[in-house]
Amino acid sequence: MRQSELFTKTRREGPKDEVAKNAELLIRAGYIHKEMAGVYSFLPLGLRVREKIEQIIREEMNAIGGQELSLTALQDKTLWEKSGRWSDEVIDNWFKTKLKNESEVGLAVTHEEPLTNIVKGFVKSYRDLPVYAYQFQTKFRNELRAKSGILRGREFLMKDLYSFSRTEEEHQDFYKKTEEAYRKIFERAGIGDKTYFTFASGGIFSKYSHEFQTLCDSGEDTIYVDEKKGLAINKEVYDDEGLKMAGLKKADLKEKKAIEVGNIFSLGTRYSEALDLKFVDEKGKEKPVIMGSYGIGVGRLLGTIVEVLGDEKGIVWPESVAPFKVHLIHLAGSDKTKEKADEIYQGLMSAKMEVLYDDRDLRAGEKFQDSDLIGLPYRVIVSDKTLESGRLEMKVRASGETKMIGEDELKSL
């Protein structure tokens, strides 16, 4: 991508109505556009990051047997009435509307009910189980106060996986596999060393659950961390019962602020019984299916990476999710230097390297400021000075390390 052809532009100042670091930096760098409180559009750079995060999650979900599908956002209220979750007193952040024929529908906050209803049409015998189905789908939640940028929105993309098992043992086995898969996801996304497996409340889903909480001073959640065990407990369940179930002791814990980046729930037979999802076991006995649900907010994870890794100059992307690997910057000079920069750009493109080429007619300082703000892993400068030396100046965004490299080294990054 030539930066001169990128229709989005950077902004020197953040929007006055944003206080969250993630939203301020992402808007200033041209990754997202704020439509209204809690609703953001993803622009070309932001979409590239989001799709890379999706792919990491997809690979890890496929590795544990997940099958990808796509469910509808519009929801039939009769399904949710069966489970008792259509009432605003149970789920208080529904978006509901009426069709032309006066039928009431909702915009999905989650998908336990509709997927259970679908699986019901395909599962009859123990031979049809287990089923592990997941999707990337837009969720809608009518939050009273949308805040924290893309960490808490009214419209957002979520990966939600649902497991359907024959026995509690089979369910627990998959629950553990999902826990490990989530650890890999957050490690690959660059925040694994700051993310804790956390005992928590089950909210609208179950009594207890597990969250993945990433340490961050601006986080909304308070957790208590056992650094030696690598485990934590949410303040919501920080009592004797919660500590006992989490296997933690107060004396070993430190209070921290954190952002929830994922969660996993054991649902038991709550939804399968409500929607009559049963199977016949090996002995011919009819039993309800045992379920679990497992979520990761894709935009929330993206925003968390910005909150945790960004610095005073801008965003700092891990290589795994950066929209481009290299920011190639041409500094104004001789025609020969411009020709060399174009040649290097074409060479990197031929080598299938993801590169953003700053070919704009701007001062060096402006280009460097934009580069720091956009946050690509490697900045490579082509100037009259580097041309004379026969080398290229490369700066690593995360560490600030600067060194001179050859073109072959650049292509092998």
N, C-alpha and C positions, 0 to 999 in steps of 0.2 A: 504494500500500500504506500503510495506517495502521499505525504502529509499535505501537499498542496491540493490534492484531490479529495481529502477527507472533509466533508461538509461541516463537521462539528469543529468548534474552536474552543480553546482554553479561555478561562476567565481569571482575571487577577484577584477579584474579590469574590467571596462566597455569598450565596443568597442570604438576605437579611432574615428570612423566616426559617432558617435552618440552624440548629444548634448542635446537631449530631456531627461528629467528625466524619463518619462514613459518607453521609449525604453531601456534606460540604465539599469534600475532596472529589467525590465522584462526579458531582455537578460541575465543579470548576474544571476538572480534567476532560469533561465531555463524554463521560461514560453513561450517564443517565439524565433524564429530564423529569422534573417534578410537574405532574399534572394537577394535583391537589394534595391535601394532607393525606399521607398514607398511600398514595398512588403514584408510581413512577414508571416511565417508559425507559426501555433499555436501548441506547443508541449503538451505532456500529461497534465501538470499542467495548462497551459494556456487554453487548450480546456475545461477543467472542469470548469474554471471560466466563460468562454464565454458561455457555455451551461447553467450555472446557471442564467446568465444575460438574456439569451434568454427566459428561463422559466418564470422569473419574468415578462418580457414584454408580453409573450404569455398569461399568466394568466390574465393580465390586459386588453389586447386586446379582449380576449374571453369574459370577463365580460361586455364589452360594445357592444357585438354582432358581433365581428369580426369573419370572417371565413378564416381559413388559407389555402393557396394554395402555389404553387411554379411555377413561370414563368421562361421562358428561358432567358439565358444571350444573346444569338445571336438574333439580331434584323433585321427585314425586313425593308429596308430603305423606301419602299413605304408608310408605315404607318406614318413614321416620316416626310416624304415630305408633307403629307396631313396637318399636324399641323404646318409645317414650321420650324421644329426643327432639320432637318437632316443637314442643312448647318453648317459648322464650324464657320461661322460668328455669328450664333445664340448660338450654344453650342460649345465652343472652346476646349473642353477636351474629344472629342470622341476618342475611339480606333476603327479604321475601317480596314477592310481587305477584300480580295476577295476569293470567293470559286473557285474550280477548273473550274467551268463553267463561270467564270468571273463575276458572280453576286456579288454585293457589299453588305456587311453586317456590322453591328456594334455590339460592346459589350455594353450592356445596362448601361447607366448612371443613369437612373430612369425608371419607367414603366407605366406612365400615358397612353401613346398611345397603347401599346399592351393589357393592361387590359381593356381599353375602347372598343377596338375591340372585345375582348372576351365577355364582358358583352352585347355588341350589339346583340349577337346571342341568348341571353336568356331573355332580357328585351323588352317587347312590350307594356305592360299595366301598369297602376299605381299600380296594384296588385302585380307586380313583383319587386317593390321597397319598401323600400330602400335596397341597397346592400352595405355591408362593408366587403371588402376583403383585406387580408394582407399576407405578406410573409416574410421569412428571406432568403435573396438572395445576392449572391456576385455581387457587382457593380464594374465597371471599369471606372476610370476617368484618362485621360492622362494629369495629372497635370504637369505644366512646371517645378515646383520645389516641389517635395515631401519633406515635412519637418515635424518636430514636432513628430517624431516617428509614433506610430499608430493612432495619432490624425488626420493626413491628409495623406492618402495613395492613391496609384494608383489602388489597389485592396483591397476591404474591404467588410465586411458583414453588410448589412443594414436590419432593419425592416422597410418596407414601407407598409402603409395601404392607401387604396383609398376608398372614400365614394361616393355613387351615390344616390342622393336624388330627391324627387319630387318637393319640394318647398324650397325657401330660409329659411323659418322658420324651416323646418325639417333639413336642412343642418346645420344651426346655433346651433340647439339643439345638434346634434351629435358633432359638433366642440367643444362645451362646455364640453361634456362628455369626449372627447379625451384629452382636457386640464387637466381635473381632473385625468384621468387615467395616464397621463404623470407625474403629481405631485406625484402620488402614486408610480410609477416606480422609480423615482429618490429618493424618501424617502426610499423605500425598498432597494435601491442600496447603501444607506449610505451617499448621498450627497444632500438630500432634503433641508437641512437648509442653503445650500450655493448656491442654484439654483433659478434663478429668471425668471418669465414669462416676456418676452421681446418683445416689439414692434419692427419690423424690416422690411427690404426690402424683396420683394418677389423673387428677382433674376430672374432666367429663368422661374419661375412658375407664378407669379402674381405681382402686384404692391407692395402690402404689405403682411406681414406674421407675425407670432409670433414664436419666438425662446425660448428655455429654455437654459439659460446661467448660467454656474457654475463659481463662482468667483475663480480666480486662477492668481497669479502674472505672471505666464508664458503663460497666455492665449493670443491668437492671436487677439481677438476682444476687442474693447473698448465699454463699455456700461455705461449708466448713471442710477444710482439706486435710487429709492425712498424706503428707508428702512422701513418706516412706512406702506406704501401701499403694500410692497413686490413685486413691479413692477419695470421694467426697460425699457430703450429705447436704441437701437443700435445707435452708432455714425453715421452710414450710413444714418439714417433718423432723425438725431437730428437737426430738424429745426422747425419753427413755425407750419407748417402743421402736421409734425410727432408728435410733443408734444401735439397738440390739439386732434389728433386722438387717441393717447395713454392715454389721460386724465392725463397728467403730467405737472408739472411746474418746470422751470429751477431752481428756488430757493430751491426746495426740493431735488435736485439730487446731487449725488456724483459720480465722475468718477472712474470706476473700470476696471480692466482687467479680461477677462472671456473666458471660452471655451464653444462653442455651443455644447450641448449634444442632442438636439432634435429640431424639427421644425414642424409647422403645417401651411397649406396653404388653403385658399379658392380659388378655381379655377373657380368658376362660370360655364359658359357653353363653355368656350374656346375650350376644347378638345372634348366635346360631339358634338358640332356643326361641328368641323373640321372633325370628323369621323362619323358624321350622327347618333349619338346615341340619339334616341328619344323615347318617350312613349306617350300613349294615356291616357289623364286624365279622371276623372269621368264624364265630360261633353262631352267626345268624341273628345276633341281637342288635336292635336299633339303638344308636347312640348319637348324642349331639356332637358336632365338630368343635374342637378346641381351637381358639383363635388368638392371634396376636397382631399388633399393628406397630409400624416402625417408620418414623418420619424424619426428614431433613428438609428444612427450608433452604432452597437453593440461593435465593437472594440474601437471606439472613446470613448464610455461610460466607457469601461474597462480601457483604458488609462487615462481617466480623474480621475477615482477613485485613480489610482496610483499617478498621479500628485498632487492631492489635499490632500490625506490622508497619503502618504508615508513620512517617516522621514529620518534622516541622516543615520540610520542603514539599511533601506530597505523598503519593501512594508508593508502596514498595511491594511489587508482586513477586511471589515465588514463581520460578520458571514453569511449574506445572500448570498454572492457571493464567499466566500473563497473556494478553491479547496478541502480543508479538514478543519474540525472544530478544531481538536486537533493535535498538534505536540508532539508525545510521544517520549521522548529522553532517551535512556539507556546510562548511564555513566559507563565506564569500571570498573570492580571490581570483586567481587566474582562470582563464577558460580551460586550461589543461587540468586544473584541480576539479572543475565541474565535470569534465569528461571522465576523470578517474573515479569520482564519486558515482557517476551513472554506471560505469563499468563494474564497480564493486557491487552495486545494487543488483544489476542484472546477474552477476555471478552468484550472489546469495539466493536469488530467486531460482536460478537453475539448480542450485544445490538443495532446493526445497526448504530453505530456512525461512522462518517467519520473521519478516523485517518491516519496520515502519521507517520510511526514508524521508527525512526532513529536508526537502529540496526547496523550501520556501525562501524568499528573499527578505530575511530578517537578520537583525544583529545577533552576534554570538550569544550575548547575555540572555536575550529573549528565548533563543532556542534551548539554552541550558536550563532556564527556569521551567520551560514547558516539558523538557525531558524529565526533570526531577518530579514534576507534578504528575505526569502520566505514569511514571514508575516502572518502565520496562527493565528487565534484569541487566542488560548490557547496553551501554552507550558507546558508540564507536564514532570517532571524529575523523573526517577527511578535510585537510586544510593545506594551504601552501607549505606550512611548516612540516606537516607529516609527509607530504609528497616528497619534499627534499630529503627527508631521512629514510624514505623507503619503508617506513613502518606506519602503523595506525595506532592512535591513542584510544585505549579502551578503559572505561570506568565501570566497576561493578556497583549497581545501585544499592544493594543491601549493605555492603561493607564499606563503600566509598573508596575501595582500592583502585588505583590507577596504574596501568602499565602499558608499555608499547608492545604491539604484537604484529605478526606478519599476516598476510591475507589467508594463508593456509591455516593458521591457527584460528582465525575468525570462522572459517568454514567448518572447523571441527569442534566448535563450541557445543 
